[in-house]
Amino acid sequence: MSDVQRLKEQLQQVSMEAKQAAGGLAGFKLRFTQHSAQVESLIAGTATGVDRDIAEILDAAGKAVEQAAEALEIASAGCKSYADQI
């Protein structure tokens, strides 16, 4: 097997795994958002500094998960595109 063929196979493998990971993160993000909303609902009336902090932390974490899923989708598409070209 040539180096080019091995590279192509590796790119296809990375693309597939990145896409699967992005899908897993999307499912996690949905569950995480639901649980975060419940936490925020339960602490909404108290509005202490710590409560606001945890709400901001949960929001930031949710956004980070979303960004990670998007980055994996981009990586997957990029690897697939490159593999198709070689």
N, C-alpha and C positions, 0 to 999 in steps of 0.2 A: 504494500500500500504506500502510495506516495505521501510526502509531507503535506501537499496541498489537500489531498483527500482526507488525511487525518485532521487537518485544520478545519476543513468543511464540516466534518462530523462533530468536532468539538464545539464549533460555533452553533450547530444545530442543537446539540445537547444543552449548551448554556441557554440558548433561546427558549427551549422547551421548559427547562427548570425555572428560569426567570418568570416565564408566563404563569407557571403553576404557583410559584411563590406569590406573585402579584394577586392571583385569584384567592389564595389563602389569606393574604393580608386584607383583601376586600371583605371577606367574610368576617374576619376578626374585627375590622373597623366597624362593621354594622353592629356586631354584638357589643363592642366597646362603647360605641355611641349610645346604645340603648341603656347600658348600665350607668354610663356617665350622666345621662339625662335623669335617671332615677336618683342618683346621688345628689345632683344639683337640685332636683325637686324637693328632696328631703331636707336639704340645708338652706333652701331659699329664704325662709323666714328669719333665719338667725343672722345672716349677713355679717358675721364677725370677720376680722382680717384673715383668720385661718381658713374660714369657709370660702372666702373669695380667692384665696391662694390655691386651694385644692381645685376649685372650679377652673381657674386659669391653667393649672397644671394638666388637668384632664383634657381641656380644650387643646392645649399645645401638643399633648401626646397624640390626640386624635388627628391633628393636622400632620404630625410627623409620620404617622402610619400611612396616611393618604399620600404624602409625598414619596414615601418609600415605595408604595405600590405603583405610583406613576413612574418612578425611576426604573423600576423593574420592567414595566411595560416598554419603556423606551429602550432599555438594554436588550430586551427580547427582540423587538423589531429591528434594532440595529444589527444584532448578530445574525438574524435571519436574512436580512437584506445583504449583508456582506457574504454570507455563505452562498446565497443564490448567485452572487456575482463571480465567485471564483470557481 
